[in-house]
Amino acid sequence: MDQKGLIEFTLRNGVPEVLCHWAKEIEKTANKFCKDPEFKRIQFKIDMNRNAFIVAPEYEDVFCLIQSFNQHEMDIPEPMKKILHHSIGVYIIKRHNKYEK
């Protein structure tokens, strides 16, 4: 899948079911922040093997992803909160390195 803004990586830790749930919630809220009624613009998926797939085609989408995480932050159990926070940070760095050279 060669979609602009797609970054894939594997998380080393975390309970897959919990990570999947919170990634879905963050994705849904991020699309609301970016006013995407079809909920397709921003994608944040974590599978049962802890592979993370994040798509945020435009820079404003990245900000929506961050806002969404911040909104859910108090509800996400530790240490999943740190893992999800780290995954969004990894995405931002990898995306910048991939598309801004």
Backbone hydrogen bonds, N-H to C=O, Kabsch-Sander energy under -0.5 kcal/mol:
donor,donor_aa,acceptor,acceptor_aa,energy
3,Q,1,M,-0.7
6,L,3,Q,-2.5
7,I,54,I,-2.2
9,F,52,A,-2.0
11,L,50,R,-3.3
18,V,15,V,-0.5
19,L,15,V,-2.5
20,C,16,P,-2.9
21,H,17,E,-2.0
22,W,18,V,-2.4
23,A,19,L,-2.5
24,K,20,C,-2.1
25,E,21,H,-2.0
26,I,22,W,-2.7
27,E,23,A,-2.6
28,K,24,K,-2.5
29,T,25,E,-2.3
30,A,26,I,-2.6
31,N,27,E,-2.2
32,K,28,K,-1.6
33,F,29,T,-2.5
34,C,30,A,-2.0
35,K,32,K,-1.6
36,D,31,N,-2.9
39,F,36,D,-1.4
43,Q,55,V,-2.3
45,K,53,F,-2.8
47,D,51,N,-2.1
50,R,47,D,-2.0
52,A,9,F,-3.8
52,A,50,R,-0.5
53,F,45,K,-2.8
54,I,7,I,-2.3
55,V,43,Q,-2.7
56,A,5,G,-0.5
61,D,58,E,-0.8
62,V,58,E,-1.2
63,F,59,Y,-1.7
64,C,60,E,-1.8
65,L,61,D,-2.1
66,I,62,V,-2.2
67,Q,63,F,-2.7
68,S,64,C,-2.4
69,F,65,L,-2.2
70,N,66,I,-2.5
71,Q,67,Q,-2.1
72,H,68,S,-1.9
73,E,69,F,-1.6
75,D,72,H,-1.9
76,I,72,H,-1.2
80,M,77,P,-0.6
81,K,77,P,-1.6
83,I,79,P,-1.8
84,L,80,M,-2.9
85,H,81,K,-2.5
86,H,82,K,-2.6
87,S,83,I,-2.3
88,I,84,L,-2.0
89,G,85,H,-2.0
90,V,86,H,-2.9
91,Y,87,S,-2.2
92,I,88,I,-2.3
93,I,89,G,-2.2
94,K,90,V,-2.9
95,R,91,Y,-3.1
96,H,92,I,-2.2
97,N,93,I,-2.4
98,K,94,K,-2.1
99,Y,95,R,-2.6
100,E,96,H,-1.9
